[in-house]
Amino acid sequence: MKKTIITGIIAGAFALTLTACGNADTKTATAAANAEGLEKTDFNLGYLNSTAHLLAFVAQEEGYFADEGLNVNLTQFSSSSELASGLESGKLDVAFIGSVPAITFQSQGHDLTIFGGAMTNGHGYVIKPKYTEGVNDVDVHILKGKNVASVKNSIQDAELQIILKNEGIKIGTGSDEVNIVYFDSQKDAYAALQSDSIDAASVYSPYASLAKGQGYVPVYYCSEIEELKNQPCCRQVATTDALNNNPKSYNAFERALIKAYKFSQENRDKTVEDVKKYIDIDPEYINTEIYGGYGTSSPDPDKQATEELKKSIVDIGYTTDYDINPLYNTSVYKNALDSLLNENPGDASYTELEKHFSQYE
């Protein structure tokens, strides 16, 4: 009797092994077949030190890039200017670049096209706690007379200037003015809070959670400011030539990011685990940044919102006006999403994305 049971267990285990191997072989074969139709399969992707770039992390860790026939190498950069240089030199195929620097680069004649989204909202400013003692309502007015660390040509800086203009607060060194001190990167701006000469600083995820954990007080999150709600931050950017010359490869890339979005909506714990491999901070901070309501990570290109942002920063003199349409490609995202919907009719996540895209294209 025991021999029969043991034999059955071994046979069952063997069958499971064969099934697993069969599934793996099928998956490998599918990936290989997908790769055969692509113009190029090796992709270099540049990102910033932000939990908001989770779509790339999840797509890599969950095998979605590989499933689409792509071999993607992820590299962290410290600034949007480095990412833009990487694209133009051919070292990068895709970069997650802030919307404001992407717009200013385009206005300066750089042939860089936005073709998808990565992050919406998720940034703001924090201040040292000694300035908030006895203050009931902390808002941008608390920055008057303070030295505020920020990053030139960034969404954080542009947002602050928009708010200051709307509130009638001037930029300068007077007691009723805000003195903006510029740094090369968000990491440098945040680190400057350790010095006595800096009173407040810009933040994006995960620096917002790190700052609160270290006792700094939020001045505002952009998601809480009426004129800044649904503010597109980092966008998927590539050179225009690369997009035109490799349409199938970029379609595969976008499909992988859309799959990653679906995964992030349905598997929170595993998403946090995936992100931690790239942004090594406390998982609680990662969870707060991703799911705490301060920002969202979506692949939607959100062209309408980006056009509104462009108008806002042109109005405050942040950049010169130009025609954004030749440098904004929404067809890559639309084609990728349509193909996934055809394969998965009625899928809740893909249907939600389709609804949003139809409304804000």
N, C-alpha and C positions, 0 to 999 in steps of 0.2 A: 504494500500500500504506500509506504513512504517513498519507495523507488518510483512509483507512478506519479506521486505528487511532485517529487523533485524533477522528474523528467518533464512534467507539464510546465513547471516554473521555468526550466531552462528553455523549453520550446517557445514559451510566451516571450521571454526576454529576447530570444533570438529574433522572433517575429517583430518585436518592437524596434530592435536594432536595424533590421532590414527596412522597416517603414521609415525610420529616421534617416537612414542612409539614402533611401529612395527619395524622400522629400528634399534632402540636401542636394542630391544629384539633379533633381528636377529644377530646383532653384538656381543651381549653378548653370544648368543648360539654358534656362530662361534668360539669365543675366548675360550669358555669352551671345545668345541670339539677339538680345536688345543692343548689345555693343556693336554687333556687325553692321547695323544700320546707321550708326552715328558717324558724323564727320570727324570727330575726335573723342577720345575716351578719357584722356588724362586731363583733369581740371585742377587748377590751383585757386583756392578760395581764401581771401583775406578777411579777417574779422577783428573787432576791437575787444578789449577786456570787459565784456558786458554779458550778463545773463540773458539779456534781451535777444541775443543772437542764437538762441536755442534751436531755431529751425535747422541750422547747419549742424549743430552738435547731435541732435536727435537723428537727422537724416544719415549722418555718418555712423553713429553707434547702433542704430536699429537696422542698418544695412540697406536703406532705401536708395542711396546713391549706387551701391553695388548692384541692387536689383535692376536698376535702370541702365546698367552697362557702363557706369562711370567709375573711374578710379580718382577719388577726390582727395587732395592734400590740403589740410587746413593749417593756416599760419596766422598767429596773432600779431597785429600791428598796434602802434601806440597812437596814431593820428590818422585823420582822413586824408591829409596831404600825402602821407606815405602810401596809403591805399591807392590813391589816384595815380601816383607815380608808378606803382606796381602794375596797374592796368596798362598805362601808356607805354611802359617799357616791355610789356609782354610777359612779365613774370607772373602776373595774375590773370585769370580768366574771368573771375567774378570778385567783387568786393562789396561788403556791407558798409556803405558810406552814409554819414549823416545827411539828412535832406538839405539842410542849409549849405554845407560845403558842396554837396552835389550841384545845387542850384548855382552857387557862386562860380564853381569851376566851369559849368556850362556857359554862364554869362561872360566868362573870360575867354571863351573860344575853345575850351577843351571838348573834344569829340567823345563825350561820355554819355551813354544812354541809360536812363532808369528803366528797368523792366519788371520790377517786383518790389514787394515790401519786406521788411524784417521786423520793424518795431514801431509802435505807436505810443506816444506819451512816455512816461517812465522817468522823467527828469525834473529837476527843480533846484532849489537852493537851501542850504543849511547854515546855521549861525551858532557861534559859541554860546553856551547856556548862560553865561554871566550877563548877557544882554537881554535875556528874556525874563529875568527874575522880576516878579510882580506885574508882568505884562499878561493881560487876559487874552487878547487877540493878536497873535503874531501874524504880520503880513509884510508886504514889500516895503512899507514905510519904515520898518525897523532897520532897514539897510542905510538910511540917511546918516551921513557922517562916518560911514564904515568903509573899510578896505575890503573889497569883494574879489576873490579869486575866480577867474573864469577862463575860457578858452576862446581865442579869436576864431572867427569863422566856424561857429558851432551853433547848433540848435539851442543850447542852453543860453548862450550869449544873446542870440537874436530874440529869444523869448523874453529875457530880462529887459532888453531895450524896448520891446513892444509894450510891456507892462509899465515901465517907467514913463514912457511917453503918454500912455493912456491916463496915468495917475498924475501927470504934470510934474514929475520929479526929474531934475536935470542930472546929467552925468558930470562929475567933477570932484574937486577936493573940499568943497565947502561943507559946513555943518548940515545943510539941508540938501546936499547932493550925494550921489553914490559914486564912489571912486572904484572903477573896475580895473583890476590888475590882471594882465593877461599872462597865461602860461601856455606851453607848447602842447600839453595833453591834459585830459581829465585827471589822470593819475597824479600829475604834477600839481594841478590846481588843488586837488584834495589834500595832498601831502603838505601843501603850504599852510593849511589850517594849524599845523603844529607850531608855526612861528608866531611871535607876538605881533608881527606887522599885518597879519591877515585876520579879519574878523568873521568872514563868511565865505562860502565857496559854492560853486555850482556842483551838481551831482547828477549822474545817471546811474541806472542799475548796473552793478550792485552797490555802488558807493552810497546811495541813499540809505540802504539798510545798515551798511557798515557804519555810517555816520551816526545814525540813531543808536546803534549798539555801543558806540563810544561816547554817547552823552550829548552829541550835538542836536540842535533843535531845528526841525523843518521850518523854513520860512514859507514855502509853498511848494506844492507839486503842480505841474502844468495841467494835470487832469482835473484839478480843482478850480482852475481859472476858466471862466466862461468862454473867453475869446480864444483859449488855447486847447479846448477839448477836441479830441480826435486829431491831435497834432501828429502828422507823420514824421517820424524820426528817421532812423536808418533805412535806406533803400537798397535794393539789389541793383548794382551798377556794373556795366561792362562797356568796352569800347563798341562804338556803333559797327565798325567793320567786323568784329568778332561775332556779334549777334547776327549780322547779315550773312556771314560766311559759314556759320555753324548752327543753323536753325534747329536741326534735330537734336543736337547735343544740348542746347539750351532748353529745349522742350523737356528732355529727359531730366535735366537738372531741376527744372521747375516742378515737374511731377514729384520728384523726391521731396522737395520742400513742402509741397501740399500734403503729401502723405505724413510728413513729420508734424505738420500742424494738427492733423487729425489725431495722431498718436498723442500729442501733448494735451489735447482736450480730453482724452479718454484714459490716460495713464499718468497720473500726476507723480506718483512716487518714482516711477522709472524715469520720467522726464527729468526730475530733480537729480537723480543718480547720473543720468547722461550728462547733464550740464556741469555737474561737479568735476567731471573728468577734465573740463576745459577751464572752468572758473572755480578754483579750489578754495571755497569759503564754506562757512557753516551752512548745512543743508536748510536750516530754518530761514536763513537770509535768502537763499535761492528760492525757496517756496514762496516767501513774502513778495519778492520781486516779480516772480512769474504769475502768481495767482492772487496777489493781495489787492488788485484793483488799481494799481498805480500806472500800469502800462500793459500792453498786449503785444504778442509776437504773431504777426500774420503775414502770409506771403502776398496778400493783395497789393497791387501797385498803388491803389488809392490816388489816382491821378487828380481827381477833383480837389481833394484836400491839399495835395502838394501845390496845385495851381494857386489855391487860396493863400498858402504859406508864402509862395513866391511873391504874390501881390503885397502881402504884409511887409516883407523885408525890403521890397523895392520902395514902399511908402515911407519907411524910416531911413532910407538911404543906405541900407546895408549892402545892396548890390544894384547894378544897373539892369534895366528891363530888357527882355529878349523874348523870342518866340520859343516856348518850351516844347511845342508839339513835335518837331522833328527829332527831339532827343528824349521822347517818352514813348516807350513801346509797351502797349498793353496786350498785344496779340499773343506773346509768348505765354503769359499767364492764362489768358482765356483759352487757348488751344490745349494747354496742359490740363486745366480744370475740366474742360469739356470731355476730354478723353477719359479722365478718371470717373466722371459722372456716367459716361456711356458704359464703362466697365462695372460700375457700382451704382446702378439707378436707385434713387431714393435715399442714398447715404446721407445721414443727418449733417455731418460736418461739411461735406462737399456741397450740399444743398444750401447750407448757411453761407458758405463762401460765395456761391453763385448769386445769391440774393444780394449780398453786400456789393459785389462787383457790378451787378446790373444797376444798382442805385447810385454808386459813386464813381463809375468809370469816367 
